[in-house]
């Protein structure tokens, strides 16, 4: 289970890669420029990190295919 302290560490870790997570308590409300609503308290840490990276991968795929 993710606590606010763990979420703060996750936010800081992603920030090192220029990935910005905005939060409201335990809910992530923005992922970079994309509006999202992920309740971090409902995920295990590894599941939550996978969710974030999957969303990013999906966005990259859409952007690249849009250029071709």
ABEGO torsion letter per residue (X at the ends): XBBAAAAAAAAAAAAAAGBBBBBBEABBABBEABBBBBBAAABBAAAAAAAAAAAAAAAAAAAAAAAX
